[in-house]
Structures are given as C-alpha cells and as structure tokens.
Amino acid sequence: TFGEKLLIESHEQDATGRITSRNYMPGVKMTLKDTSVQSALERWFETGLNVNLRRCVEPELMPVSAPEAPPQQTGSSQSYPIPCRIEQSTGTFIIPDKEVEPGALNKDLLAKIGLPGGKHFTTTEKDFFDGTMTRFWRWDNLRTFQATSASGKGAVGVNPQNVAETCEKLFKGHPRAETYKKILLEMFDSFEAQKLCGGFSGSVVIRVQPFESNGRKGEPCIVKLDAGDAIEEEFKCSANVFEAL
C-alpha cells in the first residue's frame, strides 16, 4: 500500500495477445530455489514490478497463513492437469510517504510504478514457454477495496465487465490487435466499448464507457487508435486549428 492506495493487478496479456482479467492484489509464488517465504518476498520486491523496491518497502504485517483466501488462477496455474492444494499466506507491506518527497532517493524509481499520483503501469516477464507476459497494474482506493470485500463482492466482483471479450470483438483480425489491446488496458481498467469506424487498413475509432473501481460509470469518451506517425500528425493539425480558433 501507499497511503490510501492499494496495488491491484487488473489484467494479464500472454504472448499470443490473449487477455485474462485478474483484479487481485500482488502475489508471489515460492519456487524450489526459494529457501523461505522471506527469500521469495525479497525476490519479488527486487524484480516483480521491474524495479528494485527492497529499499522502499516496509513490513506492516508479515505473511500469515490464509486458508480461506480465494485461489488466484493464472494462465500458468491453469496449465497443470492435476488438481493440487494451494497453501496461501497474506501480509501487508507499505511504501512510506517520505519515499516520494522532493529530494528522496527513490522518488524517480517509484514514479515507474505510478507513484505518487497512482497512475496505471505495466510490467513484463518471461513465462514458462519463454514468451512475454504483460501485467497491467492499478492503484485502488484502499477504503473502496475494503468496503467491496466486506460486502461479499470481493475484488473480482467490482469489475463485472468482460474486458477480454470486448477487446476481442473490437480488434479481431486487425493487424495491430495486440498493440491496440495493450494501449486500451493502459488507459482504462474496466470498460465497455463500441467500434464507431475503422477497418483492417489502420485506424480504429471507438466509444469507450469506463467504469471506476467501485463499479460506477465514468465519463464516456472517444478514442482513436492508429500508427504513431499518423496520430502525431493529426494531433499537430488539431493543435494548429485550436490556436487559430
């Protein structure tokens, strides 16, 4: 956590472009190389978010057994054909406010994970097949998360929109499908969308209805996706027109 913000993994995208909704707090799996829970935690703090957080993180509650915690399915865990028992522990770790104050040594490092503003960010890692797995992260309001968990909805119930299905319908067969999916997931956490125009040649214009972490509708908007040089040129032309008006 950071102040009143809680880190949540919203989605993951595998090497084929397939998107899976997550909506879970960060988790680390112990491997045969880990000699203890502490060594697994240290490994994750060093590399789990593509930045070394060991100097920034302080323990508030060390991990304790959580037998009633919901199982967190991922593409890798679903690949095992034999059912197995998963033992989970939960703990709380904080990033103190002082770490992002002006002049702080770790301020630039923490900016890479969206702090202090709480911006969305992504990380990448190698999967079991040596492909690239992209994870999408957001900073949720801690009180909102606690309230939805206490109501019985849980983290998954907060965002009922099927983002993976929406992206598949929007970009199915498009040559830039994987890139466009990634851009949308970096812009919005939970959303519904409808294609307004566009085709296989390049640009796509869609109407997006985003949803906040508590399930409320956000402000709808129009998003245009195209090659970088085309978007840059259109932005410059729009800026020129705006100045003239």
ROKEVO-729882 format. One record per residue (C-alpha): residue number from 1; residue in three letters; x, y, z. Coordinates in steps of 0.25 Angstrom, whole numbers. Layout:
// ROKEVO-729882
@k: NUM&r: ALA&X: X&Y: Y&Z: Z;
...
***
This chain:
// ROKEVO-729882
@k: 1&r: THR&X: 0&Y: 0&Z: 0;
@k: 2&r: PHE&X: 4&Y: 15&Z: -2;
@k: 3&r: GLY&X: -4&Y: 24&Z: 7;
@k: 4&r: GLU&X: -19&Y: 21&Z: 4;
@k: 5&r: LYS&X: -15&Y: 14&Z: -9;
@k: 6&r: LEU&X: -15&Y: -1&Z: -11;
@k: 7&r: LEU&X: -8&Y: -8&Z: -23;
@k: 8&r: ILE&X: -16&Y: -17&Z: -31;
@k: 9&r: GLU&X: -13&Y: -26&Z: -43;
@k: 10&r: SER&X: -24&Y: -23&Z: -53;
@k: 11&r: HIS&X: -21&Y: -32&Z: -65;
@k: 12&r: GLU&X: -10&Y: -40&Z: -71;
@k: 13&r: GLN&X: -7&Y: -42&Z: -86;
@k: 14&r: ASP&X: 1&Y: -54&Z: -91;
@k: 15&r: ALA&X: 10&Y: -55&Z: -103;
@k: 16&r: THR&X: -2&Y: -59&Z: -112;
@k: 17&r: GLY&X: -9&Y: -46&Z: -108;
@k: 18&r: ARG&X: -20&Y: -53&Z: -100;
@k: 19&r: ILE&X: -25&Y: -44&Z: -88;
@k: 20&r: THR&X: -29&Y: -50&Z: -75;
@k: 21&r: SER&X: -36&Y: -42&Z: -64;
@k: 22&r: ARG&X: -29&Y: -43&Z: -51;
@k: 23&r: ASN&X: -33&Y: -32&Z: -41;
@k: 24&r: TYR&X: -25&Y: -38&Z: -29;
@k: 25&r: MET&X: -14&Y: -32&Z: -20;
@k: 26&r: PRO&X: 0&Y: -35&Z: -23;
@k: 27&r: GLY&X: 4&Y: -49&Z: -21;
@k: 28&r: VAL&X: 18&Y: -57&Z: -21;
@k: 29&r: LYS&X: 20&Y: -72&Z: -23;
@k: 30&r: MET&X: 30&Y: -79&Z: -15;
@k: 31&r: THR&X: 39&Y: -88&Z: -24;
@k: 32&r: LEU&X: 49&Y: -99&Z: -21;
@k: 33&r: LYS&X: 60&Y: -88&Z: -22;
@k: 34&r: ASP&X: 54&Y: -81&Z: -10;
@k: 35&r: THR&X: 59&Y: -85&Z: 4;
@k: 36&r: SER&X: 48&Y: -78&Z: 11;
@k: 37&r: VAL&X: 36&Y: -68&Z: 10;
@k: 38&r: GLN&X: 45&Y: -57&Z: 13;
@k: 39&r: SER&X: 54&Y: -60&Z: 1;
@k: 40&r: ALA&X: 42&Y: -61&Z: -8;
@k: 41&r: LEU&X: 38&Y: -48&Z: -4;
@k: 42&r: GLU&X: 51&Y: -42&Z: -6;
@k: 43&r: ARG&X: 52&Y: -47&Z: -20;
@k: 44&r: TRP&X: 38&Y: -41&Z: -23;
@k: 45&r: PHE&X: 42&Y: -28&Z: -17;
@k: 46&r: GLU&X: 54&Y: -28&Z: -26;
@k: 47&r: THR&X: 48&Y: -32&Z: -39;
@k: 48&r: GLY&X: 33&Y: -34&Z: -38;
@k: 49&r: LEU&X: 30&Y: -20&Z: -43;
@k: 50&r: ASN&X: 42&Y: -18&Z: -52;
@k: 51&r: VAL&X: 48&Y: -9&Z: -41;
@k: 52&r: ASN&X: 56&Y: -12&Z: -28;
@k: 53&r: LEU&X: 47&Y: -8&Z: -17;
@k: 54&r: ARG&X: 55&Y: -14&Z: -5;
@k: 55&r: ARG&X: 59&Y: -1&Z: 0;
@k: 56&r: CYS&X: 46&Y: 6&Z: -1;
@k: 57&r: VAL&X: 36&Y: -5&Z: 5;
@k: 58&r: GLU&X: 34&Y: -7&Z: 20;
@k: 59&r: PRO&X: 26&Y: -18&Z: 26;
@k: 60&r: GLU&X: 13&Y: -15&Z: 33;
@k: 61&r: LEU&X: 9&Y: -29&Z: 35;
@k: 62&r: MET&X: 17&Y: -41&Z: 32;
@k: 63&r: PRO&X: 11&Y: -52&Z: 24;
@k: 64&r: VAL&X: 2&Y: -62&Z: 32;
@k: 65&r: SER&X: -6&Y: -74&Z: 27;
@k: 66&r: ALA&X: -19&Y: -71&Z: 20;
@k: 67&r: PRO&X: -26&Y: -84&Z: 17;
@k: 68&r: GLU&X: -39&Y: -77&Z: 13;
@k: 69&r: ALA&X: -33&Y: -68&Z: 3;
@k: 70&r: PRO&X: -39&Y: -69&Z: -11;
@k: 71&r: PRO&X: -30&Y: -77&Z: -21;
@k: 72&r: GLN&X: -23&Y: -67&Z: -31;
@k: 73&r: GLN&X: -24&Y: -74&Z: -45;
@k: 74&r: THR&X: -14&Y: -70&Z: -55;
@k: 75&r: GLY&X: -10&Y: -76&Z: -69;
@k: 76&r: SER&X: 1&Y: -84&Z: -63;
@k: 77&r: SER&X: -7&Y: -90&Z: -51;
@k: 78&r: GLN&X: -18&Y: -94&Z: -61;
@k: 79&r: SER&X: -8&Y: -102&Z: -69;
@k: 80&r: TYR&X: -6&Y: -112&Z: -58;
@k: 81&r: PRO&X: -15&Y: -124&Z: -61;
@k: 82&r: ILE&X: -15&Y: -130&Z: -47;
@k: 83&r: PRO&X: -23&Y: -123&Z: -36;
@k: 84&r: CYS&X: -14&Y: -119&Z: -25;
@k: 85&r: ARG&X: -15&Y: -112&Z: -11;
@k: 86&r: ILE&X: -10&Y: -97&Z: -11;
@k: 87&r: GLU&X: -6&Y: -92&Z: 3;
@k: 88&r: GLN&X: -6&Y: -77&Z: 3;
@k: 89&r: SER&X: -1&Y: -66&Z: 13;
@k: 90&r: THR&X: -5&Y: -52&Z: 13;
@k: 91&r: GLY&X: 3&Y: -40&Z: 18;
@k: 92&r: THR&X: 3&Y: -25&Z: 17;
@k: 93&r: PHE&X: 15&Y: -16&Z: 13;
@k: 94&r: ILE&X: 15&Y: -1&Z: 11;
@k: 95&r: ILE&X: 23&Y: 9&Z: 4;
@k: 96&r: PRO&X: 24&Y: 21&Z: 13;
@k: 97&r: ASP&X: 21&Y: 35&Z: 8;
@k: 98&r: LYS&X: 35&Y: 40&Z: 11;
@k: 99&r: GLU&X: 40&Y: 32&Z: -1;
@k: 100&r: VAL&X: 33&Y: 41&Z: -11;
@k: 101&r: GLU&X: 36&Y: 54&Z: -4;
@k: 102&r: PRO&X: 45&Y: 64&Z: -12;
@k: 103&r: GLY&X: 59&Y: 60&Z: -12;
@k: 104&r: ALA&X: 56&Y: 46&Z: -7;
@k: 105&r: LEU&X: 66&Y: 36&Z: -13;
@k: 106&r: ASN&X: 55&Y: 26&Z: -18;
@k: 107&r: LYS&X: 45&Y: 37&Z: -24;
@k: 108&r: ASP&X: 49&Y: 34&Z: -39;
@k: 109&r: LEU&X: 49&Y: 19&Z: -36;
@k: 110&r: LEU&X: 35&Y: 20&Z: -30;
@k: 111&r: ALA&X: 30&Y: 28&Z: -42;
@k: 112&r: LYS&X: 32&Y: 16&Z: -51;
@k: 113&r: ILE&X: 21&Y: 9&Z: -43;
@k: 114&r: GLY&X: 11&Y: 21&Z: -44;
@k: 115&r: LEU&X: 14&Y: 28&Z: -30;
@k: 116&r: PRO&X: 11&Y: 37&Z: -24;
@k: 117&r: GLY&X: -1&Y: 40&Z: -33;
@k: 118&r: GLY&X: -6&Y: 26&Z: -34;
@k: 119&r: LYS&X: -4&Y: 24&Z: -49;
@k: 120&r: HIS&X: -7&Y: 11&Z: -57;
@k: 121&r: PHE&X: 6&Y: 4&Z: -61;
@k: 122&r: THR&X: 10&Y: -9&Z: -67;
@k: 123&r: THR&X: 21&Y: -20&Z: -65;
@k: 124&r: THR&X: 27&Y: -31&Z: -73;
@k: 125&r: GLU&X: 33&Y: -44&Z: -70;
@k: 126&r: LYS&X: 36&Y: -57&Z: -77;
@k: 127&r: ASP&X: 26&Y: -69&Z: -76;
@k: 128&r: PHE&X: 29&Y: -84&Z: -75;
@k: 129&r: PHE&X: 30&Y: -84&Z: -90;
@k: 130&r: ASP&X: 40&Y: -73&Z: -91;
@k: 131&r: GLY&X: 29&Y: -64&Z: -97;
@k: 132&r: THR&X: 26&Y: -50&Z: -91;
@k: 133&r: MET&X: 15&Y: -48&Z: -81;
@k: 134&r: THR&X: 10&Y: -34&Z: -79;
@k: 135&r: ARG&X: 3&Y: -30&Z: -66;
@k: 136&r: PHE&X: -6&Y: -18&Z: -64;
@k: 137&r: TRP&X: -6&Y: -11&Z: -50;
@k: 138&r: ARG&X: -14&Y: 0&Z: -44;
@k: 139&r: TRP&X: -15&Y: 7&Z: -31;
@k: 140&r: ASP&X: -29&Y: 5&Z: -24;
@k: 141&r: ASN&X: -34&Y: 13&Z: -13;
@k: 142&r: LEU&X: -32&Y: 5&Z: 0;
@k: 143&r: ARG&X: -45&Y: 8&Z: 7;
@k: 144&r: THR&X: -53&Y: 5&Z: -6;
@k: 145&r: PHE&X: -46&Y: -8&Z: -7;
@k: 146&r: GLN&X: -49&Y: -12&Z: 7;
@k: 147&r: ALA&X: -63&Y: -8&Z: 6;
@k: 148&r: THR&X: -66&Y: -17&Z: -6;
@k: 149&r: SER&X: -58&Y: -28&Z: 0;
@k: 150&r: ALA&X: -67&Y: -27&Z: 13;
@k: 151&r: SER&X: -80&Y: -27&Z: 5;
@k: 152&r: GLY&X: -76&Y: -40&Z: -1;
@k: 153&r: LYS&X: -74&Y: -36&Z: -15;
@k: 154&r: GLY&X: -59&Y: -38&Z: -14;
@k: 155&r: ALA&X: -48&Y: -32&Z: -23;
@k: 156&r: VAL&X: -54&Y: -39&Z: -35;
@k: 157&r: GLY&X: -68&Y: -34&Z: -34;
@k: 158&r: VAL&X: -64&Y: -20&Z: -34;
@k: 159&r: ASN&X: -62&Y: -20&Z: -49;
@k: 160&r: PRO&X: -72&Y: -29&Z: -56;
@k: 161&r: GLN&X: -69&Y: -24&Z: -70;
@k: 162&r: ASN&X: -63&Y: -35&Z: -79;
@k: 163&r: VAL&X: -51&Y: -27&Z: -84;
@k: 164&r: ALA&X: -44&Y: -38&Z: -91;
@k: 165&r: GLU&X: -57&Y: -41&Z: -99;
@k: 166&r: THR&X: -59&Y: -26&Z: -102;
@k: 167&r: CYS&X: -45&Y: -25&Z: -107;
@k: 168&r: GLU&X: -46&Y: -38&Z: -116;
@k: 169&r: LYS&X: -59&Y: -32&Z: -122;
@k: 170&r: LEU&X: -53&Y: -19&Z: -125;
@k: 171&r: PHE&X: -40&Y: -23&Z: -131;
@k: 172&r: LYS&X: -42&Y: -38&Z: -136;
@k: 173&r: GLY&X: -33&Y: -40&Z: -149;
@k: 174&r: HIS&X: -27&Y: -26&Z: -148;
@k: 175&r: PRO&X: -12&Y: -26&Z: -151;
@k: 176&r: ARG&X: -9&Y: -17&Z: -139;
@k: 177&r: ALA&X: -19&Y: -24&Z: -130;
@k: 178&r: GLU&X: -9&Y: -27&Z: -119;
@k: 179&r: THR&X: -3&Y: -13&Z: -118;
@k: 180&r: TYR&X: -17&Y: -7&Z: -118;
@k: 181&r: LYS&X: -22&Y: -16&Z: -107;
@k: 182&r: LYS&X: -10&Y: -12&Z: -99;
@k: 183&r: ILE&X: -12&Y: 3&Z: -101;
@k: 184&r: LEU&X: -27&Y: 2&Z: -96;
@k: 185&r: LEU&X: -23&Y: -6&Z: -84;
@k: 186&r: GLU&X: -12&Y: 4&Z: -80;
@k: 187&r: MET&X: -23&Y: 15&Z: -82;
@k: 188&r: PHE&X: -35&Y: 8&Z: -75;
@k: 189&r: ASP&X: -36&Y: -3&Z: -65;
@k: 190&r: SER&X: -51&Y: -7&Z: -67;
@k: 191&r: PHE&X: -59&Y: -2&Z: -78;
@k: 192&r: GLU&X: -69&Y: -5&Z: -89;
@k: 193&r: ALA&X: -66&Y: -1&Z: -103;
@k: 194&r: GLN&X: -73&Y: 0&Z: -117;
@k: 195&r: LYS&X: -66&Y: 2&Z: -130;
@k: 196&r: LEU&X: -70&Y: 14&Z: -138;
@k: 197&r: CYS&X: -62&Y: 13&Z: -150;
@k: 198&r: GLY&X: -49&Y: 7&Z: -155;
@k: 199&r: GLY&X: -44&Y: -5&Z: -163;
@k: 200&r: PHE&X: -32&Y: -14&Z: -166;
@k: 201&r: SER&X: -24&Y: -3&Z: -172;
@k: 202&r: GLY&X: -20&Y: 4&Z: -159;
@k: 203&r: SER&X: -28&Y: 14&Z: -151;
@k: 204&r: VAL&X: -40&Y: 10&Z: -142;
@k: 205&r: VAL&X: -49&Y: 19&Z: -135;
@k: 206&r: ILE&X: -57&Y: 14&Z: -123;
@k: 207&r: ARG&X: -66&Y: 20&Z: -112;
@k: 208&r: VAL&X: -62&Y: 16&Z: -98;
@k: 209&r: GLN&X: -70&Y: 15&Z: -85;
@k: 210&r: PRO&X: -60&Y: 14&Z: -74;
@k: 211&r: PHE&X: -64&Y: 9&Z: -60;
@k: 212&r: GLU&X: -58&Y: 13&Z: -47;
@k: 213&r: SER&X: -52&Y: 3&Z: -37;
@k: 214&r: ASN&X: -65&Y: 4&Z: -29;
@k: 215&r: GLY&X: -74&Y: 0&Z: -41;
@k: 216&r: ARG&X: -79&Y: 14&Z: -44;
@k: 217&r: LYS&X: -79&Y: 19&Z: -59;
@k: 218&r: GLY&X: -68&Y: 29&Z: -62;
@k: 219&r: GLU&X: -68&Y: 39&Z: -73;
@k: 220&r: PRO&X: -70&Y: 33&Z: -87;
@k: 221&r: CYS&X: -60&Y: 37&Z: -97;
@k: 222&r: ILE&X: -56&Y: 35&Z: -112;
@k: 223&r: VAL&X: -42&Y: 28&Z: -114;
@k: 224&r: LYS&X: -35&Y: 27&Z: -128;
@k: 225&r: LEU&X: -24&Y: 17&Z: -130;
@k: 226&r: ASP&X: -15&Y: 18&Z: -142;
@k: 227&r: ALA&X: 0&Y: 17&Z: -145;
@k: 228&r: GLY&X: 9&Y: 27&Z: -137;
@k: 229&r: ASP&X: 13&Y: 36&Z: -148;
@k: 230&r: ALA&X: -2&Y: 37&Z: -153;
@k: 231&r: ILE&X: -7&Y: 41&Z: -139;
@k: 232&r: GLU&X: 5&Y: 51&Z: -137;
@k: 233&r: GLU&X: 2&Y: 58&Z: -150;
@k: 234&r: GLU&X: -13&Y: 58&Z: -146;
@k: 235&r: PHE&X: -10&Y: 64&Z: -132;
@k: 236&r: LYS&X: -1&Y: 75&Z: -138;
@k: 237&r: CYS&X: -12&Y: 79&Z: -148;
@k: 238&r: SER&X: -23&Y: 79&Z: -137;
@k: 239&r: ALA&X: -14&Y: 88&Z: -129;
@k: 240&r: ASN&X: -12&Y: 98&Z: -140;
@k: 241&r: VAL&X: -27&Y: 98&Z: -142;
@k: 242&r: PHE&X: -29&Y: 100&Z: -127;
@k: 243&r: GLU&X: -19&Y: 112&Z: -127;
@k: 244&r: ALA&X: -26&Y: 118&Z: -139;
@k: 245&r: LEU&X: -39&Y: 118&Z: -133;
***
